Amino acid sequence: MQNTQVILAKRPVGVPDPSHFEVRDTAVPDLAAGQFLIRVSHWSVDPAMRGWANDVPNYSPPVALGDPMRSFAVGEVIASRHPGYAEGDVVEGLLGWQTHVVSDGANIGRKVTETDLPRSYALGIMGLNGTTAYFGLLESCAAKAGDTVVVSTAAGAVGSAVGQIAKIIGCRTVGIAGGPVKTRQCLEDFGYDAAIDYKAQDVAEAIAAACPDGVDCYFDNTCGPISDAVMTKLAQGARITICGTAAITEWDPLPMGPRVHRQLLVARARMQGFLIFDHKDRLAEAYAALAGWLREGRIAVREHVLDGPEAALDAIGMLYRGENTGKLIVKVG
Ligand SMILES: NC(=O)c1ccc[n+]([C@@H]2O[C@H](COP(=O)([O-])OP(=O)(O)OC[C@H]3O[C@@H](n4cnc5c(N)ncnc54)[C@H](OP(=O)(O)O)[C@@H]3O)[C@@H](O)[C@H]2O)c1
């Protein structure tokens, strides 16, 4: 049996392109006792993968050149010599960009049991993106009914979930996204009360108009000029969750922005970095809430599905060029 992988061939500088990755076929090894074989159906594409391709450890070690690109993926167990996994189980985990994975369970995040929902959701709303939105908004940002919540990358996988959860708990929501298609998506698909096109509008002026009483919660997925503008419009006691830095494609040297201390001081605001991996003991709570809202039709999901391993070569670049409309996934099964 053949395993098709997409490996990291070269370290990217700036936005990755197809020259940084290669498709490679290898043989699937025989199973040893305690192992099982997964036929992968969907690969995730996440902005964090840009950082994982650097030769600099951050919260996880760099991917070695020649290794399959690290990624979340979902698939089905097709053979097992492991007591905890049976043929037919659907599993999600850090399986990498490969079509077949021999696992001992260490790289498995969870068994996917919501068989009534699309399997690919396990990578997005019922996976990294939904759980990040859930804990980032409710715990880190401590959003509550009546708050004005501003979200950057508002039409993306995390952002769209943040906006919709905020509406569910009774917040007023303002989404910031790039271009008219995404701002329309914010309003029509994801129920934002207002949407700002950061490519066409002055963000600080637009925030002032959309948030006359200031910003109570800023769910920051971008850093960069968008965040610099939002920081000038904080309400008293504002909470800022730094979830992602999509506007940064180079880590060395890290671009230095304006100093925000005075804005934080005057607003008595709190700014906190967030990483979903710190919440792994409580993920079941988020899965239960998100599945409930999905089944009640209270959360809409948009996916952008690419077809086949070759399409993965430029997929991370697509995210950093803003070309994805929804959760970016590569279908390989
Ligand atoms: N901390 C955590 O645990 C955690 C977990 C998951 C995700 N995240 C973060 O959450 C953020 C969103 O991730 P996602 O998976 O949902 O991706 P996504 O929003 O579906 O896609 C990334 C989006 O980033 C925006 N973008 C790209 N370059 C930009 C720039 N220079 N300035 C402003 N926006 C830019 C683009 O949207 P526009 O077209 O609207 O510009 C693009 O569509 C990322 O920063 C990611 O790293 C963090």
The ligand as an ORCA input file, in Angstrom:
! r2SCAN-3c Opt
* xyz 0 1
  N      -3.883     30.633     19.445
  C      -4.427     29.503     19.030
  O      -4.497     28.510     19.759
  C      -4.959     29.457     17.629
  C      -5.618     28.320     17.147
  C      -6.123     28.367     15.829
  C      -5.951     29.513     15.066
  N      -5.287     30.574     15.574
  C      -5.104     31.799     14.796
  O      -6.357     32.292     14.398
  C      -6.199     33.095     13.224
  C      -7.225     32.667     12.183
  O      -6.956     31.318     11.816
  P      -7.921     30.517     10.835
  O      -7.460     29.119     10.828
  O      -9.301     30.822     11.204
  O      -7.568     31.141      9.428
  P      -8.543     31.950      8.437
  O      -9.020     33.151      9.181
  O      -9.559     31.027      7.893
  O      -7.526     32.348      7.295
  C      -6.502     33.270      7.533
  C      -6.988     34.674      7.178
  O      -6.025     35.602      7.642
  C      -6.255     36.816      6.972
  N      -4.982     37.470      6.660
  C      -3.942     36.973      5.961
  N      -2.961     37.883      5.871
  C      -3.400     38.989      6.533
  C      -2.851     40.260      6.803
  N      -1.631     40.612      6.347
  N      -3.575     41.151      7.515
  C      -4.795     40.830      7.965
  N      -5.376     39.630      7.745
  C      -4.682     38.728      7.040
  C      -7.013     36.477      5.669
  O      -8.339     36.964      5.807
  P      -8.752     38.361      5.096
  O      -8.949     38.025      3.654
  O      -9.971     38.761      5.820
  O      -7.598     39.291      5.278
  C      -7.040     34.954      5.684
  O      -8.191     34.449      5.072
  C      -4.755     32.900     12.762
  O      -3.986     34.004     13.192
  C      -4.328     31.648     13.511
  O      -2.941     31.590     13.717
  C      -4.784     30.565     16.832
*
